[in-house]
Amino acid sequence: MMAQAMCSEQKSGQDMRRTLRAFRRSEDGSMVFLSVFIFLIILLVGGIGVDMMSYHRDRAHLQMSLDNAVLAAADLSQPLDAESVVDDYLNSAGLGEYLTGTYVQEDPFEKTVSATIESNYVTQLMHLNGINSLDINVVSAAMERTPSTEISVVLDISGSMGVNNRLSLMQLASKRFISKSLERNVDPETGLVNDYHTSINVVPFAGQTNPGSTMFEELGGERFGTTTSENYFEVNEWGQDISNVVFWFDLDNDGFEDYSVKIDNFPDNDVDLFNKDDLDTYYLYALDYFAELFPDVLGDLSAPGETGGTSYFLGATIKGGIQPTTFFNEYGDPVDGPTEFRKTDEVVEFVDFYAQIVPNNESSCIEFQYNDFLTTGMPVGNGEQTPHFVNWDFDEVSQNWGWCPDDDMAIQYAQDDETKLHSFIDNIRLFDGTGTNYGMKYALATLDPASQPYFEYMNLKGEVPDAYKNRPLGWDADDSSKFIVLLTDGRTGAQVRPADELDTENNDTELDVRPAEDSVVESDQLENIELFLYQCELAKSQGVVVYTVALETSDVAAEEIRTCASSESHFFEVTGEELVDTFVSIASSIQRLRLIQ
């Protein structure tokens, strides 16, 4: 029996070993363990992803709320305490408990506000990996600084601004704008001077824009009626006072003089319109005058360099002082020729000649070439002066005579004297035409850093303050900004000119009521609108912020001005007294408020 029991036990042990070996070799159920393992990994990784997304969502919300709070607190015009502003913003957002500190640095011209938030995000799934929360630390800082600011204010002084009290409203609005824009140069309470100054260019425009007599000369301007590169007769200034000048003419085209006209009794004192002792600065006036006085004799008079006339100017004899009386030929060369001055065919008194001259010293507009409107700089032009004339119906109550504004209405460059600018605005007179493209051209040129040598020259002449002789600053200069604010009540028009720039009728008769042949169109309305808008695009491409204001205009004109603006929010269409508030609003917005962290 014992042997049988032992045998049975041995058999059971062998069966057990065979079962264990079979179990070890069996693969049934192995995927279950792998699946559980992979699920755990997915749960951990997915949990990290979900928690991180939620974490960044909460952090972004905190950052945005803090950014808004410090931006509001850093506003220099903010009357409330900066810390209180930050507190109010965050409390309103339900985040006040997380604010750990607000720090403020300020003076009248610069304000920096920074703040920090500390919070934490309680994880939903990452705790399975032992991470129960994630810290959220947010920092934000904002600074408002009054930067070095250059502003060109472009004002429409065309005749239509005399309607419906527009001129008075523009004057009031402009003065408010100037005062608001300049108030941050010096703190009125402490006398502290801002290191970053605002300067203002005032650019009035009517039919043309007057850069001023100093800039006119620097740009190479030549007064109409004087010698230019196209004229031949160039005579050096006479060394003493001229007594008389005899002009000699060839009437039958045989090359010899057979007619003479003398201008007699020159004054000893100087005259305003030209240098009376420098004949080539006014001889064209004389020839034009003679042609009008003696049309039956001189007929179609040809000046030097011209052909096709029925009579020709051969030269002039000058007498004065102890210098020998000298004949100058049609090219201005001193040569042998007639010097008789006691007996001439006609005698004209200097005072009568001078009285009929179209004034060339009242305004200083320079003619542009087409390509001048394709650049941001000062015009190169051809040196010619815009003639003195009026095209449309003239209102002597509100207007001065001229398509080009008088020199008193010339551009004011880089000024910061509030009293001086206010006086200029108060004395605005209106002129003829609407050359918005010229106003915009000069507005941009006075912001172009390439114009800096002109500003330095104007400073030497006392027309730009010392503080601004280095302006315009670079397009991308640090802590600087450039703006154009343009106001008009009409649409850019065509550019017309008198056919004869020296015609005495230009003094007192509008071209519109004269014969058609008395006027020419230099550029039509469509071309001028295109050039205006091209200047607007050039300005915006250089980072200049362009505000435009349409005052009681037509829908077509308003759309033109809207297109010029930097954006829809930079365009204003206003009537009446809305203009004043609009200008103040624009001045208030010309500032820099930015996040610095």
C-alpha positions in Angstrom: 0.0 0.0 0.0 2.8 2.3 0.8 4.5 1.6 -2.5 1.2 2.4 -4.2 0.8 5.7 -2.3 4.3 6.8 -3.2 3.8 6.0 -6.8 0.6 8.0 -6.8 2.4 11.1 -5.3 5.1 10.9 -7.8 2.6 10.9 -10.6 0.8 13.9 -9.1 4.1 15.8 -8.9 4.9 15.0 -12.5 1.4 16.1 -13.6 1.9 19.4 -11.7 5.2 20.0 -13.4 3.7 19.3 -16.8 0.9 21.7 -16.0 3.3 24.5 -15.0 5.5 23.9 -18.0 2.4 24.1 -20.2 1.2 27.3 -18.5 4.6 28.8 -19.0 4.6 28.1 -22.7 1.0 29.2 -23.2 0.4 32.8 -24.7 -3.3 32.9 -23.9 -4.3 36.3 -22.2 -0.9 38.2 -22.8 -2.7 41.1 -24.8 -4.8 41.9 -21.7 -1.7 42.9 -19.8 -0.3 44.9 -22.7 -3.6 46.7 -23.3 -3.7 47.7 -19.6 -0.2 49.0 -19.8 -0.8 51.1 -22.9 -4.0 52.5 -21.5 -2.2 53.7 -18.4 0.4 55.4 -20.6 -2.3 57.1 -22.8 -4.1 58.2 -19.7 -0.9 59.8 -18.3 0.1 61.5 -21.6 -3.4 62.6 -22.5 -3.9 63.9 -19.0 -0.7 66.0 -19.4 -2.0 67.4 -22.7 -5.4 68.3 -21.3 -4.0 69.9 -18.3 -1.4 71.9 -20.3 -4.1 73.2 -22.6 -6.2 74.3 -19.7 -3.1 75.8 -18.0 -2.2 78.0 -21.0 -5.8 79.0 -21.5 -5.9 80.3 -17.9 -2.5 81.9 -18.2 -3.5 83.7 -21.4 -6.6 85.0 -19.7 -4.5 86.3 -16.8 -2.0 87.9 -19.2 -4.6 89.7 -21.2 -6.4 91.0 -18.1 -3.1 92.3 -16.7 -2.0 93.8 -20.0 -5.3 95.8 -20.2 -4.9 96.9 -16.6 -1.4 98.3 -17.0 -2.2 99.9 -20.4 -5.1 101.8 -18.8 -3.0 102.7 -15.7 0.0 104.0 -17.9 -2.1 106.5 -19.8 -0.7 109.9 -19.0 -4.1 111.4 -19.2 -5.5 108.9 -16.7 -6.7 111.0 -13.6 -6.8 108.1 -11.2 -4.0 106.6 -9.2 -2.2 103.9 -11.3 -2.4 101.3 -8.5 -6.1 101.8 -8.1 -6.6 101.5 -11.9 -4.8 98.1 -11.9 -6.8 97.0 -8.9 -10.1 98.0 -10.4 -9.4 96.2 -13.7 -8.4 93.0 -12.0 -11.2 93.0 -9.5 -13.7 93.5 -12.3 -12.3 90.4 -14.0 -12.5 88.5 -10.7 -8.7 88.2 -10.5 -7.8 90.8 -7.9 -6.8 88.2 -5.3 -3.9 87.1 -7.5 -2.3 90.5 -7.8 1.1 90.5 -6.0 2.4 93.9 -6.8 2.1 97.1 -8.9 5.1 99.4 -9.6 4.9 102.9 -11.0 7.5 105.3 -12.4 6.4 108.6 -13.8 7.1 112.2 -14.5 5.0 114.7 -16.5 6.2 113.3 -19.8 6.6 109.6 -19.2 4.8 106.9 -17.2 5.7 103.2 -16.7 3.4 100.8 -14.9 4.3 97.2 -14.3 2.4 94.5 -12.3 2.7 90.8 -11.4 0.1 88.1 -10.8 0.8 84.8 -9.1 -1.8 82.0 -9.2 -1.8 78.2 -9.8 -3.7 75.7 -11.8 -5.0 72.6 -10.1 -4.4 69.6 -12.4 -7.2 67.3 -13.3 -5.2 64.3 -14.5 -1.5 65.1 -14.0 -1.9 64.3 -10.3 -1.9 60.7 -11.3 1.8 61.4 -12.1 2.4 63.1 -8.8 1.8 66.8 -10.1 -1.1 68.3 -8.3 -0.8 71.9 -9.5 1.1 74.3 -11.9 2.3 77.8 -10.9 1.1 80.7 -13.1 3.3 83.8 -12.8 2.4 86.7 -15.1 4.3 90.0 -15.5 3.2 92.9 -17.7 4.5 96.5 -18.1 3.3 99.4 -20.2 4.9 102.8 -20.9 3.4 106.0 -22.3 6.0 108.5 -23.4 5.5 111.7 -25.4 7.9 110.9 -28.2 9.7 113.3 -30.6 6.8 114.1 -32.7 6.6 115.9 -36.1 3.2 117.0 -37.3 2.3 118.6 -40.6 -1.0 120.4 -40.5 -2.4 121.0 -44.0 -5.1 123.7 -44.1 -7.3 124.5 -47.0 -7.4 128.3 -47.5 -9.3 128.3 -50.8 -12.1 130.8 -51.5 -14.8 128.4 -50.6 -13.6 128.3 -47.0 -15.2 131.8 -46.7 -18.6 130.2 -46.8 -20.7 129.2 -43.8 -18.2 130.4 -41.2 -15.8 127.7 -42.2 -12.7 129.9 -42.0 -13.5 130.9 -38.4 -14.1 127.3 -37.4 -10.9 126.2 -39.0 -9.0 128.9 -37.1 -10.5 127.9 -33.8 -10.0 124.2 -34.4 -6.4 124.7 -35.6 -5.5 126.8 -32.5 -7.0 124.2 -30.2 -5.1 121.5 -32.0 -1.8 123.4 -31.7 -2.2 124.1 -28.0 -3.1 120.5 -27.3 -0.2 119.1 -29.3 2.4 121.4 -27.8 1.3 121.2 -24.2 3.6 118.3 -23.5 6.8 120.1 -24.5 6.9 121.8 -21.1 5.1 121.0 -17.9 3.2 124.1 -16.9 3.4 123.3 -13.2 7.0 122.3 -12.8 8.6 124.0 -15.8 10.2 120.7 -16.6 11.2 120.4 -20.3 10.4 117.2 -22.1 13.4 115.6 -23.8 11.1 114.5 -26.6 9.7 117.6 -28.4 6.7 118.1 -30.6 7.2 120.4 -33.6 4.5 121.5 -36.1 4.7 122.4 -39.7 1.7 124.5 -40.9 1.1 124.0 -44.6 -1.6 126.2 -46.1 -2.8 125.6 -49.6 -5.0 127.2 -52.2 -4.4 126.7 -55.8 -0.7 126.2 -54.9 1.4 126.1 -51.7 3.9 128.8 -50.9 7.1 127.5 -49.4 8.3 131.0 -48.5 10.8 133.3 -50.2 13.8 131.8 -48.4 12.9 128.2 -49.4 11.9 129.4 -52.9 15.5 130.7 -53.4 17.0 127.6 -51.8 15.0 125.4 -54.2 16.4 127.3 -57.2 13.3 129.5 -57.9 13.5 132.2 -60.5 11.0 135.1 -60.3 8.8 135.3 -63.4 9.9 138.1 -65.7 13.6 137.6 -64.8 16.4 135.8 -66.5 16.3 132.0 -66.3 18.3 129.3 -68.0 16.0 129.6 -71.0 16.8 133.3 -71.6 19.8 134.6 -73.4 20.1 138.2 -72.3 22.3 138.1 -69.1 23.9 141.4 -68.1 25.9 141.9 -64.9 24.6 144.4 -62.4 25.5 148.0 -63.3 28.1 149.4 -60.9 26.2 152.6 -60.1 22.6 153.9 -60.2 21.2 153.5 -63.8 19.9 156.8 -65.2 18.2 155.3 -68.3 18.0 152.3 -70.6 17.4 152.4 -74.3 16.0 149.2 -76.0 16.8 148.7 -79.7 14.6 146.8 -82.2 14.9 145.5 -85.7 11.5 146.0 -87.5 12.4 144.8 -91.0 14.5 141.8 -90.2 17.7 143.2 -91.8 19.8 142.8 -88.7 20.1 146.5 -88.0 18.3 148.7 -85.4 15.6 150.9 -86.7 13.4 151.6 -83.6 14.2 152.5 -80.0 12.3 152.9 -76.7 13.9 154.5 -73.6 12.9 154.0 -70.0 14.0 157.3 -68.4 14.3 158.9 -65.0 15.3 155.8 -62.9 15.0 156.5 -59.2 18.1 156.7 -57.0 16.5 154.5 -54.3 15.8 150.8 -54.7 12.4 149.3 -55.7 10.7 146.3 -54.3 9.9 144.2 -57.4 13.4 143.8 -58.8 17.0 145.1 -58.7 16.6 148.3 -60.9 20.4 148.3 -61.5 20.4 144.7 -62.8 18.7 144.9 -66.2 18.3 141.1 -66.8 16.1 140.8 -63.7 13.3 142.8 -65.4 14.1 143.3 -69.1 11.3 140.7 -70.0 8.8 143.0 -68.2 10.0 145.9 -70.4 9.7 144.0 -73.6 6.2 142.8 -72.7 5.2 146.4 -71.8 6.5 147.8 -75.0 4.6 145.2 -77.1 1.4 146.3 -75.3 2.2 150.1 -75.6 3.2 150.1 -79.3 1.5 147.1 -80.9 1.3 148.7 -84.3 5.0 149.2 -84.5 6.5 146.2 -82.7 3.7 143.8 -83.7 4.6 140.2 -82.6 7.9 140.9 -80.7 10.4 138.2 -80.4 12.6 138.1 -77.3 16.1 136.7 -77.3 16.1 133.0 -78.3 12.6 133.2 -79.8 11.8 133.1 -83.5 8.9 133.8 -85.7 8.1 137.4 -84.6 7.6 140.4 -86.9 10.2 142.4 -84.9 13.2 141.5 -82.9 15.0 142.8 -79.8 18.6 143.6 -80.7 20.0 144.8 -77.4 20.0 147.6 -74.9 22.1 150.6 -74.0 22.7 151.4 -70.3 23.7 154.8 -68.9 24.4 155.7 -65.3 27.1 157.3 -63.1 30.5 157.8 -64.5 30.7 154.5 -66.2 30.8 154.7 -70.0 27.5 154.2 -71.6 27.5 150.7 -73.0 25.5 148.7 -75.6 24.8 145.1 -74.8 23.6 142.8 -77.6 20.7 140.3 -77.5 22.9 137.8 -75.7 24.1 140.3 -73.0 27.5 140.8 -74.5 29.1 144.4 -74.3 29.8 145.1 -78.0 30.0 148.0 -80.4 26.6 149.3 -81.1 24.2 152.3 -80.7 24.7 154.3 -77.6 22.5 157.3 -78.4 20.1 158.1 -75.5 19.2 161.7 -76.0 17.0 161.1 -79.0 14.9 157.9 -79.2 11.7 157.0 -81.0 9.7 156.6 -77.7 10.3 157.6 -74.1 8.6 155.8 -71.2 8.9 157.1 -67.6 10.3 154.6 -65.1 7.4 155.3 -62.7 4.9 154.4 -65.4 6.7 151.3 -66.4 7.0 150.2 -62.8 3.3 150.8 -62.0 2.1 148.2 -64.5 4.4 145.3 -63.6 2.7 142.1 -62.4 4.1 141.8 -58.9 6.6 138.9 -58.5 7.5 139.4 -54.9 4.2 139.0 -53.2 4.3 135.2 -53.3 6.9 132.5 -53.8 5.3 129.4 -55.3 7.5 127.3 -57.4 6.3 125.2 -60.4 6.5 121.4 -60.1 7.3 118.8 -62.6 5.3 115.6 -62.8 8.1 113.6 -61.2 8.2 115.8 -58.2 4.9 114.2 -57.1 6.4 110.7 -57.3 8.9 111.3 -54.4 8.7 112.1 -50.7 11.2 115.0 -50.9 11.2 118.7 -51.7 10.4 119.5 -55.3 13.2 119.8 -57.8 11.0 121.6 -60.3 12.3 123.7 -63.1 12.9 126.8 -61.2 10.0 128.8 -62.5 7.7 130.8 -60.3 3.9 130.4 -60.3 2.4 133.5 -61.9 0.4 136.1 -60.0 -3.3 135.6 -61.1 -6.8 134.5 -60.1 -8.9 132.1 -62.1 -12.3 132.1 -60.4 -14.7 134.7 -59.2 -12.8 136.9 -56.7 -14.3 137.9 -53.3 -12.2 140.8 -52.0 -13.9 140.7 -48.6 -12.4 137.3 -47.6 -9.7 136.8 -50.3 -6.4 138.2 -51.4 -5.6 138.2 -55.1 -3.6 135.2 -56.1 -3.6 131.5 -57.0 -0.4 131.2 -55.0 -0.9 132.5 -51.4 1.0 135.5 -50.3 4.4 135.1 -48.6 2.5 136.0 -45.3 0.7 132.7 -45.8 3.8 130.6 -46.5 4.6 127.3 -44.8 5.6 127.5 -41.2 8.5 125.1 -40.6 9.1 123.1 -37.4 7.6 125.5 -34.9 6.7 125.1 -31.2 5.9 128.7 -30.3 2.2 128.5 -29.5 1.8 132.3 -29.6 3.5 132.7 -32.9 1.5 129.9 -34.5 -1.8 131.2 -33.1 -1.0 134.6 -34.6 -0.3 133.0 -37.9 -3.6 131.2 -37.8 -5.5 134.3 -36.8 -4.2 136.2 -39.8 -5.1 133.6 -42.4 -6.5 135.1 -45.7 -8.1 133.0 -48.4 -6.9 132.6 -52.0 -8.0 131.0 -55.3 -8.0 127.4 -56.3 -7.8 124.0 -54.6 -4.4 122.3 -55.1 -4.6 119.6 -52.4 -1.9 117.7 -54.2 0.5 120.6 -53.5 -0.4 120.8 -49.9 0.1 117.1 -49.4 3.3 117.2 -51.3 4.9 119.8 -49.0 3.4 118.2 -45.9 5.2 115.0 -46.7 8.4 116.8 -47.8 8.6 118.6 -44.4 8.6 115.2 -42.7 11.2 113.6 -45.1 14.6 113.2 -43.5 16.2 114.1 -46.8 14.9 117.7 -46.2 17.1 118.1 -43.2 19.7 120.3 -45.0 16.8 122.7 -46.0 15.8 122.9 -42.3 19.3 123.6 -41.3 19.5 126.4 -43.9 16.2 127.8 -42.7 17.6 127.8 -39.2 20.6 129.9 -40.3 18.0 132.4 -41.8 16.1 132.5 -38.5 13.1 130.6 -39.7 13.5 127.3 -37.9 14.3 127.2 -34.1 17.7 125.9 -33.1 16.1 122.9 -31.4 14.7 121.6 -34.8 17.5 122.3 -37.2 18.2 118.5 -37.1 14.6 117.8 -38.3 13.0 116.0 -40.0 14.2 113.0 -38.1 14.8 109.6 -39.7 11.7 107.6 -40.9 12.5 104.9 -38.3 14.2 107.1 -35.6 13.8 105.7 -32.1 11.1 107.4 -29.9 9.8 109.5 -32.8 6.6 109.6 -34.8 5.3 111.6 -37.8 1.8 112.7 -38.6 -0.1 114.5 -41.3 -3.5 116.1 -40.5 -5.3 117.4 -43.6 -8.4 119.6 -43.7 -10.3 120.5 -46.8 -13.8 121.5 -47.9 -13.5 120.6 -51.5 -12.1 118.4 -54.2 -8.7 118.8 -55.8 -9.0 120.8 -59.0 -7.2 121.4 -62.3 -4.1 123.6 -62.5 -4.6 126.5 -64.8 -2.2 129.3 -65.7 -2.3 132.5 -67.7 -0.9 132.0 -71.2 1.1 135.2 -70.7 2.5 135.3 -67.2 3.4 139.0 -67.6 0.0 140.2 -68.9 -1.1 143.2 -66.9 -4.6 141.8 -66.8 -3.3 139.1 -64.4 -3.3 141.8 -61.8 -7.0 142.5 -61.8 -9.1 140.3 -64.1 -10.0 136.6 -63.4 -9.0 134.2 -66.2 -12.5 132.7 -66.1 -14.0 135.9 -67.6 -11.2 136.5 -70.1 -10.9 134.9 -73.6 -10.2 131.2 -73.6 -6.8 131.8 -75.3 -5.7 133.8 -72.2 -5.4 130.6 -70.1 -3.8 127.2 -70.4 -4.4 123.9 -68.4 -1.1 122.7 -66.9 -2.7 119.5 -65.4 -6.3 118.4 -65.3 -8.3 117.5 -62.3 -8.1 113.7 -62.7 -4.3 113.8 -62.9 -4.0 116.0 -59.8 -6.3 113.7 -57.8 -4.1 110.8 -58.8 -1.0 112.7 -57.7 -2.6 113.7 -54.4 -3.5 110.1 -53.6 -0.1 108.9 -54.7 1.5 111.2 -52.1 -0.9 109.8 -49.5 0.3 106.3 -50.3 3.9 107.4 -50.1 3.3 108.9 -46.7 1.7 105.8 -45.3 4.4 103.6 -46.8 7.0 105.5 -44.7 5.0 105.0 -41.5 3.5 108.4 -41.4 0.0 108.4 -39.8 -2.4 110.4 -42.0 -5.6 111.9 -40.5 -8.0 113.6 -43.0 -11.0 115.8 -42.3 -13.6 116.6 -44.8 -15.5 119.7 -43.9 -19.0 120.0 -45.4 -17.8 118.5 -48.7 -19.6 116.6 -51.4 -19.8 112.8 -51.3 -17.2 112.6 -54.1 -14.7 114.9 -52.4 -15.2 113.1 -49.1 -14.4 109.8 -50.7 -11.2 111.2 -52.1 -10.2 112.4 -48.6 -11.2 109.1 -47.0 -8.9 107.2 -49.4 -6.0 109.3 -48.3 -6.4 108.5 -44.6 -4.4 105.8 -42.8 -7.6 103.9 -42.0 -11.3 104.4 -41.8 -10.8 105.5 -38.1 -8.4 108.2 -39.3 -11.0 109.8 -41.5 -13.6 112.4 -40.2 -16.5 113.9 -42.2 -17.8 116.8 -40.2 -20.0 119.9 -40.4 -19.9 123.1 -38.4 -18.7 123.1 -34.9 -18.0 119.4 -35.0 -14.7 120.4 -36.6 -13.3 121.8 -33.3 -14.0 118.7 -31.3 -12.5 116.6 -34.1 -9.2 118.5 -34.1 -8.9 118.2 -30.4 -9.6 114.5 -30.5 -6.9 114.0 -33.2 -4.4 115.9 -31.1 -5.2 113.8 -28.1 -4.7 110.6 -30.1 -1.3 111.6 -31.4 0.7 109.8 -28.7 2.4 106.5 -28.1 1.1 104.0 -25.6 2.8 100.6 -25.8 3.5 97.4 -23.9 7.2 97.0 -23.0 7.0 93.6 -21.4 
